[in-house]
Amino acid sequence: MLTDWISRNQVLSALPLATRKKMAAHASNRQLKKGQILVLSGEVWPYLLLVVEGKLQAMKESSEGRSLVVGSFVPSDIFWGLAFFDEEYPMPVTLIATENTSIYLWNRDFLAPVLRRESEASWRLCLMMIERMKQVSMIVEEMAFQPVDRRLARLLLDHFTDAENDSMERRMTLDEMAAQIGTTREMVCRMLYRFSNNEMIRVTRTEFVLTNREGLRFLAER
């Protein structure tokens, strides 16, 4: 039930049960296919969304066409357009589904008055905004001060940590890896072959095999 999903979110769970049920009755459902864009950067989008299945990513794009992932949202996460708070403010990011995804949406005309009446939910929303700003600040710091090889090594280690052994299926394209660390696909390709030549990983057409975890960790943490 949607009411159960609403109750799993740290902000919305602060609302009274009657209010959560009212939210469920006023929600709009959207089903997104993998790769489908929900909203483009620059659009005025006055909604708050709740993810119940799949995954959304928030993408920034430069004038040169380079992409950077600045946020990911999985089941029970919420996200909002800035126009949810300021009705003329455009979206600073593009939201795209990276898996088949199901979300529920609420327009600001319905939900903003609800949050204004509920001080605990409003306070939790403020805390979440602060946490999101800290995450973006860390991303900007990495882009500005950490070299590409360190960022790529950390990305690989994060994914190897989730894998069951030292081999990992190549689920991300070079473009997707580049967007995760704020560089180009050509640079990712160059760094992967450098890691391979230094015998830290073995690269095949279908997988990465970790051959020197300590070496890759040293590079990521240097």
Residue, then its C-alpha position, 0 to 999 in steps of 0.5 A: m500500500l502507498t500509505d506504507w511507503i509514505s510511512r517509510n520515509q523519514v520526513l513523511s513518516a512524521l505526518p499523522l496517519a490520517t494525513r498520510k492516508k489523505m496523501a495516498a488518496h491524492a497521489s499520482n503514479r508514474q511508471l518510467k522505463k529505464g533511460q526515460i527522463l522524468v523532467l529536464s533541467g530548466e523546466v519549472w516542476p512544482y512537485l514532490l516525488l516518492v520512489v517506490e520501485g527502481k532508481l532515479q538519478a539527478m544529472k547535471e550537464s555542462s555546455e560541452g555536453r559532459s554529465l555528472v551524477v549529483g544524486s541517486f534516489v531509491p525506494s522510500d527516498i523523496f525528491w522535489g523540484l525547487a518550484f515546489f518551494d518557489e513556483e518560478y524556480p527551474m529545475p537545476v538537474t535532469l531526473i532520469a530513470t536508470e532502471n524501470t521505476s515507479i514513483y508517486l507525485w504530489n503537486r505543491d498546491f496540495l502538499a505544501p499547505v500540509l507540510r506548513r501545518e506539520s512542524e515536525a515534518s517541516w523540521r525533518l525536511c530541513l534536515m534532509m535538505i542540509e544533508r543533500m547540500k553536504q553530499v553535493s558539497m562533497i561531490v564538488e570538492e572531489m571534482a575540484f581537488q581529487p584527480v581522475d584516477r583516484r575518483l575512478a579507483r574509489l568508484l570501482l572499489d565501491h562496486f567491488t564491495d557490493a559484488e560477491n567476489d573479485s569479479m564484477e559484471r560491466r553493467m555501467t557504460l563508459d559514459e555512465m562511469a564518466a558521469q559518476i566521477g565528472t570526466t569524459r568517457e575517453m579519460v575513463c577508458r585511458m584510466l582503466y587500461r592504466f589500472s590494467n597495465n599496473e595489474m590492479i584490475r583485469v578488463t574484459r568485454t563483459e566484466f572487471v576482475l579485481t587483481n590487486r585490491e590493496g593497490l587500488r585502495f592505496l590509489a583511492e585513498r592516497 
